[in-house]
Amino acid sequence: MGTITVDVVYNILRTSRDNTNYLTETFDARTTISARVLEVCNSSELAVETGRIKCERAISIAGCSCIATGKLANTKVVFAIKEEELTREMERKPFDVEIVFLEE
């Protein structure tokens, strides 16, 4: 069983067409999601890894946090859309985690 992480909420709101009600219509904030959602607790290790990636890469802090979470959890990182800055960074130097996009 997992819980909704800040990164999941951020990416849902950022990529939804009508983000005003999309999150509440999609998820009941009082409950946890039980299928295919990873529970990640904030930790100093996550903060350090996020900061390290941000110092090395020209991508958003949210993107860095998602990538750091994937690295620490040893899992794929899923982004809804391919953003230009992330694509550019992937071409410049591949990340050490697998990144997939929902739009593909």
N, C-alpha and C positions, 0 to 999 in steps of 0.2 A: 504494500500500500504506500502511496506517495502523497505528497502535498504539492500545492501550487507554489513555485518559486517566483521570486521577483522577476527573474529573467523571462519566465514563461508569460507572466502578466504583461510585462513591458512589450514583448514581441507581439503578443495578441493585440494589445491596444495600438501599437505603432503601425501594424500592418492591416488592421481592419478598416473597412471603408467607412463605417459609421461607428466610431469608437465610443460614442456616448453611452450606448446601452449594450454593446456587443459583449463585453466581459460578463455582465450580470445575467444576460440572456444565455450565455454559453456555460457558465459555471455558477454554482451556488457557493458563494464565498464562505458559508458556514461549514461546508463539508470538505473532505479531502477527495481527491481523484484517485481511483484505485487502479486504473489501467495505464501501463506504460509511462508513468511519470516518475521520475527519479527524485527522491527526497534528498536534498543537499542542505546541510546546515552551514551557516556562516562559520568560518574558522579563520585563524590567522594564516594558515597555509593557503586557503583560497584567496585571501586578500593579497598575500605576497605574490602568488602566481599571476593574479589579475594585474597587479601593478607591474610585474616584470614584462608581461606581454604588452601592456600599454606603453611602456618605455621603448620597446623595440618596434612597435607597429603603429601605423597611422590609421587606426580604426577606433570606433567608439568604445567607451568604457564598458558599455553593456555587452558589446561583442566580445571584448576581452574577457569579461566575466563568464560568458557562455563557454568560450574556448577553454578557459582555466577549469571550469566545472567539468567539462568533458575529459580534459586531461587527467584531473585528479580522480574522476570516477571511472576512468578507462573505458569510455563509451564514445559513440559518435556524437557530433555536435550538429544540431538541426536548426537551420535558419529558414524562415518563411520565404524570403526573397533574396536574390543575389544583389547585393549592394556594390556599387562601383569600387568603393575603397577596400572592401573585403576581397573582391575579385583581384584587384591590383596587388594587394599584399600576398594573396595566394600564388599569383604568378611570379612575384618578386622572390619569394622564399616560401616553400610549402610549410604549413603548420605541422606539428607533430601529433595531430589528432585528425581523424577523418571528419570532414565537413560535408554535409549534404544539404540540399535546398529543396523545399516543398514544391517550388514552382517548376522543378525539372521533371 
